[in-house]
Amino acid sequence: MTGKQIILDAIAGKNTPRPAWLPFVGVHGGKLIDQTATDYLKSADNIVKGLTKAVELYRPDGLPIAFDLQLEAEVLGCQLNWADKTPPSVTSHPMSAMEGPGASLEDLPAFSTDAGRFPIVWEATRRMRHTFGDQLALYGLLTGPFTLTSHLMGTDLFLQMFDDEELVLKTMAHCTDIAKQVASRYLENGADIIAVVDPMTSQISPEHFEQFVAPSLNDLFSHIREKGGLSSLFVCGDATRNLEVMAATACDNVSIDEQIDLNTIRELTVPNNKSFGGNLKLTVVLLMGDTDDAKRDAIHCIDTAGDSGFILAPGCDLPYDVKPENLQAVAELVHDPYQRDVARTLADKDADDFADIQLPDYNDPAQVTVDVITLDSASCAPCQYMFAAATDARSRFPEDTPVVIREHKITTRQGVGMMSRLNVGALPSICIDGELAFASVIPDTKTLADRIARRLDEKQTANA
């Protein structure tokens, strides 16, 4: 049985002879061929070379063509900041009133799937289809409507969901139409499965998901099905509160990251005739761990998920510098039942208690410290907007106000240590003087600024 058939059977909820294996190789493909993330995402040749190398090293059953949630935003006039080791990040939001007068939908550039870097992606899709189409399930990743709306509106979006519902719904409808166009082109060029990546939906309530997101997603998933494709809803971040409404959408598969319990997602998806995927730990295991860590994590996922309707995958786009040997260890385990038995016998290592990570003196009357715990605000959309909320809130105070904003990226041991020491269980999160204030919910600027102001008043009163 081919790897492609194993993926297709898993999505259909069938038993598979071994775990289905889907490493989300995005900019990590650039690392494999000694290219920066920027050079990788701007060249069909580089994308194909990187993915071909990933096939050789990781023996996957499926691969994404491009993991870049800025393709659509770039065409719509959002400015991007490029980096060597992460996908580009959106740095301007044309419909944001905070950044200027705020454009209307009619003022945005006309969208075309032949504009921007889309022709590069279509060429890479065709070439991968020609070479690996019978062997691999090819995933076309597109930006979900809510995340694309957030790219256009910035942090204004969360306020406008209360103040101008009509504008948000109108923008969502426009972004859904764009997603349909992108899905169609992916399928025309040879993709098998369309993954709708909508990480910003992890930051809203189930009620707002049902009001603003579910109708758009169901419309999109119906379109994909009509075009002969399969669909996956992929939400990064701690989307626990929204799992039930996600599982009720019309997709074929729900993919989640390491913050979500596999038992929980299985119990929600299987009754809805959906498969599920995840949930290898990106940073503490694949990026910073060793091969034994990778095998232990993989076998835990496999044994927890069971042998039907499950696709083993990392929780999001693989970091650029993820260790190839760790992914190769997972591949060995996937393909060899003996390696799975060996992994089950691996003794647990002593957990890192991060005792050497020093917390600041949060009782210091001289300042208020705002810690923003992220995956990486340069590459994770919810993290970007959470950090932006913190910096925007800081800008509401005079420069000499003793408020310090610090980002802790869990792509480093220091960041993981801060997350552990602060007892943060969800990403992204904001702590104010060591106390969790916002966990995986992006506050509007005024709400966060008010919380900081209250803390300043408390310290001033206590030290008067």
N, C-alpha and C positions, 0 to 999 in steps of 0.2 A: 504494500500500500504506500502511495506517495505521501510526502509530508502535506501537500496541498489537500489531499483527500482526508487526512487526519484532522486538519483544521476545519474543513467543511463539515465533517461528521460531528466534531465537537460543537460547532455552532448550531447544528441541528439537534443537539441534545443526546446524541448517540454515544454508546460506549466506544472507547478507542483502545487499540491494542497497547498503546503507550501514551504518556502525556503529550498533548499538543504543545508545541514550543514556539513562542513568538517574541523574540527579542526586538524591542523597539529601537532599532538602530537609526538614529537621526544624525546629529553632528558627530557622534562617535565614529561614523563612517569616515569622516575627515581625518580623525586620529589614525585610523587604520591605514591610510594612504599618505600620511604626512602632509595633510592640507589643513589650513585653518578652517574654522566653521564658516567664515565669510566666503572663502574661496570654494568650499565644498558646496554651499547652498546656491552659488551663482553659476554652477557648471553642471550640465547633464553628464558630461564625461566623468567628472569627479564623483557625482552621485552613483553612477553605474559602477565605477571602479570600487567605491567604498562598500556598496552593497554586495558586489561580487566577492570581495574579500571577506565580508561577514558570512556569506554562504560557505566559504571554504573553512573558516575558523569555527563557526558556531552551529553549523548543520541545522539551520532553522526549518520549520515547517511553513512559516510565513514571514514576510517582511513588509514594513511600510516603505513607500517610495520616498517621501520627504516628511519630516516632522518639523513643520514650520508654521506656527499659528499667526504669522504676520503677512502671509502672501496676499490675502484679500485686503487687509488693512492698508498695505502699501499701495495697491491700485486705487484705493478710495482716498488717498491723500494724506494718510498718517505718515509722519516722519519716523524713520527707524534709526536706532543706534546699533552699529555692527560691532561684533566682538570676535576674538580669536577662538574662544572655546564654548560659546553658547550661541543659540539662535539669536537673531536680532530682537531687540525689544522696541516696543512702540513708545515714542517720546513726545508725540503730539496727538491731540484729540480734537479733530476739526469741529465737532459739535459741542465742545465744552465751553460753557459760559465763563468758567474760571480762567480760561486761557485767552479770552478775547470775547468778541461779540457772539461767537457761537454760530456756526453755519447751520442752515437747515438741510434737510435731506436733498432738496432740489439743488443745493449749491455744491454737493459732492460731485467728484468726477464720475462720469458714466462708467459702470463696471463692465469689464470684458474678460473672458477667460483666455483671451489672446494678449492681454496686457501684462505689464510687470514681468515677473519671473515665471509665470505659468507655462509659457512655451518650453522652458527648461524642464519643468516637471512632466509635461506631456511626453517630451522626447525620452526622458529617463523611464517613464512608465512603459512606453512602447518597446524600448530596448530590453528592459527587464522581462517583459512579457515574451518577447521573441526568444530569449535565452533560457528563462526559468519558468515560463508559463505553465508547463506541465508538471513541474516539480514543486513550486511554491505557491501559496496563496498570497497574492499581492494586495496590500492594503493602500487605499487612497485616503489620506487624512485631510480633513478640512476643518476650518474654524467654525465651531458651533455658533448659532445665531446670537446667543446671549453674550458670549465672549467677544464676538465681533462688534456687537452693540456697545460693549464696554470700551473697546478700542476707539470707537467713534466718539463716545460721550465722556470717557474718563470717569473720575469719581462722581461726576454730576449724576451718573446713572442711578445711584442708590437713593439720592434725594428725589430725582424725577419719578421714581417708581411710586412715590407718595404724592408728589405735587403735580405731575403731568403724565398720568397713565396713558393718555391717548398718544402722546409723543413717543413714549417707550414702545407701545404696541405697534405704532406705525414704523418705527425704526427696526423693530424685531421682524416685521413682515418683509421689509426691504432686505434685511440680512438673510432671512430664510430663502428668499428668491435667489440671492447670490449663492447660497449653499447648494441649492438645487442645480444651478448652472455648473458649479464646480464638480458636484457628484456626477452629473451627466458626462462631463468631459473625462473624468477619471474612468468611468465605465467604458466609454467609447474607445479609450486608449489601452484598455486591457486590465484594469483593476478588477479584483473579484469581490472585495469587501470595502465598503465605505465606512470609515471610522469618523464619527462626528465628535470632535474633541471640544468639549465645552467646560473647561475648568472653572470658570467664574460662577457656574451654577452651584458650586459647593458653598458659596458665600451668601446664599439667600435662604429664606424660610421655605418649607413645603408649600405654604399658601401662595407665596410669590412664584414658586416654581410652577404650580398648577395654573396660575393666572397668566404669567408672562412667557413661560418657557415651553410647557407641555404642548400647547396647540401648535407652536412652530415646529417642534421636534416631530410630532406625529405627522404633520404635513410633509416634512422632509423625508421621514422614513417611508411614508407611503409612496412618495416620488421615487425613492431608490428602489423599492420593491417593484414598482411599475416598469422601471428600466431594466429589471432582471438582476439587480444586485442584492447583496446581503448588507446588513447594517450593524454597526456597533456604536453604542453610546459610551464615550470614554470621558470620565470626569476625574481629574486629579484633585488632590486635597481631601480633607475630611468631610466627605459628603454623607456621613451617617444619617443626618436628619432627613436627607432627601432620597435615601435608598428606595423607600417604598414607592414614591411617586416616579422615580427613575425606572423602576422595574415595571411600572404600569404603562410606560410608553410603548410605541409600536415597533421598537427596534428588535433585532434578532439576538443581540448580545449586549451585556453590560460589562464594561471593564473598569476596574477600580484600582486604587493605589494601596500602598502598604498600611495606611491608616485605617483601612476598612477590614473588618473581620470576615474571613471567607465563609464561615458558617452562616453568618447573617445574610450575606449576599446570595448564597446558594438557596437558603430558605425562602428568599423573596423572588428570585428569578425562576426557579424550577416550576413553581405553580403557575407562573405566567408564560410557560413554554419558551423560556429564554435560556441561553447559555450565559456563562460568566467567565471573566478572565482577570488575572492579576497574579500574585500580589507580592512579587519578589522585592525585597528592600533595596532601594537604589543606593543609598549613601553608606549607611553603616555596614552593609554587607558587600554589595557589588563594587562600590567605589573604594571603601576603606578596609574591608575585610580581606580574608584570604580564601583559598579554595575550599577549605573545610567549612568555613562560615557559609560560603555559597551553597555547598551541598546540603548542609543542615537546613538552611532556609528553604531551599528548593524542595527537599523531601517533606518538610513540614507543610508547605503549600499543597503538594501533591496528595499527601495522605489526608489532609483536612478537606480538600475539595472533592475527592473521589475520582472515579474513572469515567464519568460521563458528563458531557456538557461543560467541560472546563478547559481553558487555555492558559497554560503557564506563561506568564509574561512579567516584566518589570512594571512597576506602578506608573511609570511615565517614560518620557524620552530618556534614553541612557545618557548619563553625563559623558562629556567628551573624553575625560581621562579614566573612565571605568576600566578596570583591569581585564584585559582579554582573557587571562588565565582563569579568572572567576567565571566568566561566561562560558568558557570551554569546559569548565568543571560541571556547570549546569547541563551543558549539551551531552557530556559523557553520561551523566546520571539519567537524562531523559531517554537516551538511546540504549542503555545497558541496564537490564533489571538487576544484575549483580551489583552494579554501582549504587543502585537504589537501596539494596539490602545493606551494603557497607555504610551508606550515609545514615541509616537508621541506628547504627551502632556507635556512631561518633559520640564521644563524651562531650558534655557541655563544658565550655570554657568558663572560667570565672568572669562574671560580668564586670565591665569597666564601671567603677563607681565615680569616676571623674573628680576624685577628691582634690586634685591639683588645680582644678578650674576655680578661680577666685571670683566670687560675686562682689560687686561694688557695695559700699555702705549705703544701703537704701534709706537709712535713717539720717543721713547727712543733711542737716538743715540748709546747706548751701545750694542744693540743686535737686531737681526731679529728674530721674532717669527713666526714659521710655525705651524698653527693649523690644525690638521687632524680630521675632523668630521666623525665619523663612527657609525655604529650600534654596532659593537664590533669586533675588528680585530682578536679576538681569535676564533670567530665562523662564521664570514661572509667572504666568499672568496674574493669578491671585496674589502672589507674593509681591509683585510689582505694584499692584494697586493698594495693598495693605501698607507697604512702605511709603507709597505716595501719600496715603491718608495721614501717616505720621508726620511726614515732612510738611505737608500742607497745614496741618494743625499747628506745628511749631511756628510756621510763618505768621500766624495770627498774633503772636506775642512779640514785644519789642526784642531787638537783638540781644540786649543785656539781661533778658529774663533767664534765670538759671534752669533751663530745660535742655536736656541732652538726649538726642535720638541716636540709638545704636542698633545696627542690623547684625544679627547673628545667623550666618548661613550654615545649614547643617551639612553642606558639602565639605566642611572641615570638622576635625575633632573638637576644636574649640566651640564651634556652633552646636554640635551635638551635646557637648558638656553643658553649655548654658541651657539648652532645652531640658536636659535631665535635671540640672540643679534647680531650675525654676518650676519643675513639675508640669511642663507644658506637654499636652498630649495630642495637640492638633496643629497643623500648619495651614496657613500662616497664623500667627497669634501676636498679640501685643500685651506686654506687661508694663505696668506703671509702678515704679519703685518696688519691683519684685512681686507684685500681685497681678495675677492674670486678669486682664480687663476685657479683651476681645479674643475669642477663640474661633478661628475659621469663619468669622463674620466681619466683613470690612465696614467699619463705622463711617458715617459721613463726617466731614471735617468739623462741623460745629459740635457734634456729640463728643468727639475725641478731645477737642480743645477744651470743652467744658469739664471733662473728666480731669484733664491735666490742671486746669485752673483750680478745681476743688482740692486737688492734692497740694498745690502751691499754698492755698489758703490754710489747709490743715497744718502744714509745716510752719508757716508764719505765725499762726495762732499758738501752736505748741511751744514756739521759741520766743514768744513775745515777752 
